[in-house]
C-alpha cells in the first residue's frame, strides 16, 4: 500500500480493450504488426493504435491540475507521425488529431466511446486529450475545473482513500 502526500495523478496500466501481456515491452521495440504494449505505445491486431496521454482537469484553488494518464487512439498515419517525432519531442505544427478515449474514468465514462482531440506536446511531454463534447460532464470539468473534494472522489473510486488523522 503506497503512501501519497499531496495531489497525485492516476493512470491505468493499458487501454481498456487490451487483453495481452501484463508486462511492458521497450518503446524502441514498437511494431505496427500484431499486439504491442509499452509505457507509451499500444498496437492491437495491427489495426488499432493508441498512445499514452493525459487528461488535465483544473482544481479550484490549486495551482496544478489533476492528471488522468489515459490512452487515446490514433489513425495509423497519425500514430506513425507521433512515433517519428517521439525521440526528438518536436511536434511543432503537428496535430491536433482526432482521438477516442480508450479508458473508463471514474463515473464520467461508461461504455460509450468519448470523442477527443489529441494535442501533441513538445519536449517529450505526454499528449493532452480534450473531450470534444462541451456538454459531456468530463468536457465541462476540463473547461470549468472541479473542487478538491471531487479529486478525493477520484482517488476513492480507484482505491486510494485518504486516511485522516
VENSUL-V831089 format. One record per residue. RES is the residue in one small letter. PHI is phi in degrees with one decimal (999 if undefined). NEAR is the number of other C-alpha atoms within 10 Angstrom. D_LAST is the distance of its C-alpha to the last C-alpha in Angstrom with 2 decimals. Layout:
BEGIN
[[RES:PHI:NEAR:D_LAST] [RES:PHI:NEAR:D_LAST]]
END
This chain:
BEGIN
[[x:999:4:17.61] [x:-84.7:4:17.12] [x:-98.3:7:14.11] [x:-121.5:9:14.44] [x:-121.9:6:13.66] [x:76.8:4:14.91] [x:-79.2:15:17.35] [x:-131.9:12:19.53] [x:-85.1:15:22.66] [x:-119.1:17:23.52] [x:-156.0:16:26.92] [x:-74.8:15:28.88] [x:-64.5:18:31.05] [x:-150.7:26:34.32] [x:-59.4:21:36.00] [x:-54.0:13:35.54] [x:-73.7:9:39.24] [x:-64.0:16:39.15] [x:-128.6:10:40.12] [x:-92.2:11:41.30] [x:-53.7:12:40.05] [x:-106.4:10:36.39] [x:-120.0:10:36.92] [x:-78.7:15:37.63] [x:-82.7:16:41.13] [x:-78.4:13:41.81] [x:-51.7:16:42.25] [x:-67.1:10:45.68] [x:-93.9:9:46.84] [x:-54.4:17:46.46] [x:-134.9:14:49.31] [x:-92.6:17:50.47] [x:-104.5:12:51.80] [x:63.7:11:50.08] [x:-114.3:19:46.32] [x:-151.5:23:44.18] [x:-143.1:26:40.46] [x:-126.6:20:38.96] [x:-64.4:14:35.79] [x:-119.9:19:37.70] [x:-131.0:26:40.63] [x:-141.0:28:41.41] [x:-127.8:23:44.88] [x:-123.6:18:45.62] [x:57.7:11:49.17] [x:64.2:14:50.52] [x:-123.9:12:50.23] [x:-116.7:17:46.63] [x:-124.7:23:45.08] [x:-136.2:25:41.43] [x:-130.5:27:39.44] [x:-71.9:24:35.75] [x:-131.7:26:34.69] [x:-140.8:24:31.72] [x:-101.4:24:30.98] [x:-100.6:20:29.34] [x:-127.4:22:27.49] [x:-60.4:19:26.77] [x:-116.6:20:23.38] [x:-54.6:14:23.75] [x:82.3:10:22.70] [x:-117.9:11:22.21] [x:-72.4:8:24.92] [x:-102.2:12:24.71] [x:-82.2:18:25.43] [x:-81.3:23:23.68] [x:-119.0:18:26.06] [x:-109.3:21:27.05] [x:-78.2:23:29.29] [x:-117.8:27:31.88] [x:-116.7:30:35.55] [x:-122.6:29:38.43] [x:-82.1:25:42.03] [x:-139.7:19:45.06] [x:-65.6:15:48.79] [x:-60.0:16:50.42] [x:-60.1:10:52.07] [x:-70.3:17:48.84] [x:-61.1:20:47.08] [x:-64.4:14:49.94] [x:-61.6:14:49.72] [x:-60.2:21:46.00] [x:-61.0:18:46.79] [x:-59.3:13:49.65] [x:-98.0:16:47.49] [x:-59.3:19:44.31] [x:-65.3:11:45.05] [x:-79.3:11:46.19] [x:68.9:17:43.47] [x:-100.1:16:46.18] [x:-106.5:19:45.95] [x:-55.7:10:47.73] [x:75.1:7:49.56] [x:-110.1:14:48.24] [x:81.9:16:46.59] [x:-72.6:17:44.93] [x:-116.5:17:45.59] [x:-68.8:18:45.25] [x:-154.0:23:42.51] [x:-116.6:21:40.74] [x:-67.9:26:37.02] [x:-106.6:22:36.98] [x:-138.5:23:33.41] [x:-73.2:18:31.59] [x:-136.2:19:28.55] [x:49.2:13:25.89] [x:-97.2:11:27.66] [x:-74.5:11:30.07] [x:-113.8:16:32.55] [x:-96.5:11:34.46] [x:-94.3:7:37.60] [x:-77.0:8:39.64] [x:-65.0:12:39.99] [x:-116.0:22:38.71] [x:-77.5:18:41.20] [x:-135.8:21:39.97] [x:-113.8:19:41.44] [x:-105.0:25:40.59] [x:-111.9:20:40.70] [x:-60.0:25:41.32] [x:-114.0:18:39.64] [x:-76.3:15:41.25] [x:59.2:12:40.35] [x:62.0:14:39.11] [x:-79.2:12:36.13] [x:-64.8:20:35.50] [x:-60.4:25:37.41] [x:-99.5:22:35.69] [x:-101.7:29:36.17] [x:-125.2:26:36.62] [x:-64.9:23:37.14] [x:-76.4:17:40.65] [x:-77.6:13:40.30] [x:-66.0:13:38.89] [x:-88.7:10:38.36] [x:-68.1:14:36.25] [x:-54.0:14:32.57] [x:-69.9:22:31.61] [x:-61.8:20:34.47] [x:-63.6:16:33.42] [x:-69.6:18:29.81] [x:-63.2:21:31.25] [x:-80.1:15:33.36] [x:-99.2:12:31.13] [x:86.9:19:27.61] [x:-132.6:18:24.44] [x:-78.9:13:21.29] [x:-58.7:16:18.00] [x:-64.5:11:16.91] [x:-65.5:12:19.95] [x:-62.2:17:18.91] [x:-61.3:14:15.68] [x:-64.5:15:18.30] [x:-57.8:20:20.29] [x:-59.9:18:17.54] [x:-61.9:13:16.90] [x:-56.6:13:20.70] [x:-101.6:13:21.01] [x:79.6:9:18.34] [x:-114.8:16:15.69] [x:-68.7:12:12.91] [x:-71.7:12:9.65] [x:-97.9:6:6.73] [x:-95.9:4:3.79] [x:90.9:3:0.00]]
END
